[in-house]
Amino acid sequence: MATPLAQKFDGKKFLWDGVNYESRDEAQKALEAYKDKGFDVKLVENDDHFLVYSRRVAAVQSAE
């Protein structure tokens, strides 16, 4: 079965970063890097690997 590119968590759409992490530690490092850049992130265990899903609300530009 193919890995879904997008999933909903708590009614919000998250996108998969495209990497199958072999260990929880690897996935956790990627998750923290996304968090540091302002993303909401979710870690998903999928059979023998881990997936990281992220989302970020687009910044609103003011019309000046």
Secondary structure, DSSP 8 states (H G I E B T S, - for coil): ----SEEEETTEEEEE-S--BSSHHHHHHHHHHHHHTT-EEEEEEETTEEEEEEE---------
